[in-house]
Amino acid sequence: MKKRILVVDDEKTIVKGIRFSLEQEGYDIDGAYDGEEALNYAKNHQYDLIVLDVMLPKKDGLEVCRNIREFSTVPIIMLTAKGEDMDKILGLEFGADDYMTKPFNVLELKARIKAIIRRNKYVNKESEDQMKSLLKGDLEIQKESRRVFVKEQEVNLTAKEFDLLELFLMHPNKVYSREQLLSIIWDYDYPGDARTVDVHVRRLREKIEEIPGEPKYIHTKWGVGYYYQQ
């Protein structure tokens, strides 16, 4: 079955160009040109990924992203202008999975889309083959429903935050470098931005740690990377 992608940008030439490139890769593409239209598409259709520009008429892309996160964990790649606050875009209140700065290389966009879709397929298959839940102290993750509980209170994580937490919990005390996490979680075949990892780890800590500045679960190995301490 073809993967379905929603591309959202108020510049029709950009949507047209992305649509052409992705259709050549075998994807089904829908296009939207403002925030309200994008949100309606997301509510009424099932997508494997959404490419979403930040600057949109009627409702900006960050608000659309936040609204989508209220009912869906579909992967979202944000298209941003230079100088946008990447921490904010990938952050707690919006929950995008990745971002690209305009102008961008469409080949890199295609590579990121393939990586995210391939990773999601892998995660879904992996969850079928392994135990349904993981319990580590006060932390519980339910794999099939992709739900997380801290002290029996549910915590809402984005797709990438869940993937990170699952990886850490399944391999306690193993230190992962930022480059390894980009490869495993984002499945990048090219050099990625290590800050993406830092932002997701920080936001994950803000959601699961009682005192994020003094983490109990996700620790930093200075100069190396991150790990879950059992």
N, C-alpha and C positions, 0 to 999 in steps of 0.2 A: 504494500500500500504506500502511495506517495506521502511524503511528509508535507504538512501544510504550514505555511508561514504567513504571518501578517506583517506587512511593511507599512510604516506610518511616517509620513513626512509631508509638510505643506508644499514642498517644491515637487511638482508633478514629474519634472524631468529626472529627479533623483529616484523617485518611486519607479518610474519607467525603466531606468537603467538597472536598478537592483532587481526588478522583476525579470527583465530579460536575462540577466546573468544567472539568476537562481533557477529560472525555468530551464535553462540549458543544462543544469545539474539534476533535473528531474523533480524539482519541488513544485507543489501547487502554491500559487501566490495570490493573496488578496491585498489590495491597496487601500489605504485610508489617508485623508488629507487634513484632518483636524482631530482634536482630542476627543470630542464627543462621538464622532464617527468611529474612531478607534475603539473606544470603550464599548460601544454597541456591538461592534464586530467581536470583540473579546468575550462578551457576555453570551452571544448567540451562536458562536462557533467554537469548535475544538481545534486548537493550534498546537503544533509541536514547538514553536518558537515565535517570538515577536521582536521585530526590529523597530525601535521606537525613538523618534527624534525628541529632544528636550523642548525645543522651541516650536510650539504649535498654537494655532488659533483656537479660540473657544475654551479649551482646557489644555494646560501645558502638559508636556510629557511626564514630568515628575508626579503630577497629580494623577494622571492616567495610570502610571505605574503603581502608585499607592492604592488606587481604587481596584486595580486588577488583583493586587495581593490580598484583597479582602475576600476573594472567591476562587483564586487560582494560583497554582505554583508554576505555571508555564514559564519557561526560561525567557528572560527579557534582555536584549542587548540595547543599551541606550546609545544614541548618536548625539554627541555633545560638541559645542563650540569650544575653541581653545580658551582656557581660563576658567572653565566650569569647575566647581568643587567636586572632584571625584569621590571624596569621602562621603559627601552628601548623597550623591547619585547612587552609590553602592550601599548606602547606609541603612540604618535601622528603620527609618521612617518611609523609605521608598522600596528598597529590596531588589534592585536590578542585579542580574547575574554577571554582567560584563558591560564594558563601554568601549566606544571608539570615538576618536576625535576627528572632526571634519577639518580638512578634506581627508578622506581615507581611501585606501587601496581596496577595490572590490574583491581582489583575490584574497586579501587578508580577511575581509568580512566573510567570504565563503568558507575559509579555513576555520574561522571561529564558530560559524554555524554548524559545520560538520562535526567539530570537536564537541560542542555542547550536546547535539543530538545523539552522537555516538556514546558520550558519557552517560546520558540519561537512559539510553537503551541498556547499557552495561549495568547501571545501578538497579534498574528494574529487574533484569535477569538475575543478578546476584541476590537480590532480596528473595527471589523464589527458591533459591537453592540453599539458603542459610536459615538459621533460627529466626523466628518471627520477631523476637524482641531481644534487646540487650539491656541488662540492669547492672549499673556500676555505682554502688553507693546510693546517693540520692538521685542519680540520673537514670532515666529509663527512656530508651528509644524503641518505638514500635515500627518495624521496618515496612510492613505491608501498607500501613496507613500513613507512614512517614510522619508520625507524631512524636513529640518529645515532652517529657514530664520531669520537672525538678521538684523534689519533695511532694510528689503527687499533684503538683499544679502544672497544667499544660502551658508550654511555651511555644509561641509561633516563630518558626524559623523559615528563612527562604530556602530554596532548593540547594544552593551552594553551601549555606550554613549547615544544613542537615548532612550533606555529603561529607563535609569536613569533620563534623562531630562523629559521624558513623565511622569514618576512617580512623580517627584518633582512638575511639573506644575499642575498635576491633584489634588495634595494635598498640596496647598500652606500653608506655615507656620507650617507644620507638620515636626517634627524633626525625622529623621530615623537614628538609630545607624548603625554602620558598619555591625554588625551581622544581623540586620534586612534587610539591603540592600543585603547582601550575600544570605539570604534566599529568598527574593522577586525577585531580578534581576537574580541571578545565580541559584536560586532554589536549593541550597545545602542542603542535608540531613545530613551533617557532618560538623565539624568545618572547616571553610575555612580560607584563609590568608587575614586578614583585609587590608593588604597593597594593595591588588588587588583593593579594593574600593577606597582607597586614590589616587592611580594612575589614575583610570578612572575619578574620580571627578576633579583631577588636569588638566588632558588633556581636559576634557569637558570645564572647565573654560578657558583654553587657546584658545579654539575655539569660545566661545560665549561671553566672557567678554571683554570689552574694555581694562580694566586694571585687569588682572587675580589676582594680589596681593591684589586688592581692589574690590572684587566681588560685582556685583549689583544684580545678580540673585541667584546663589548657595552659600549659607552662611554656615559657620561652627559654630556649637554650641559646644564650647570647652568642652571636656570631655564627650560629648554625641554623636554627629554625624553631619549630614548635613540636610539642608532644603532649600526650595525655599521661598524667602521673597516676599510676594505680596505687 
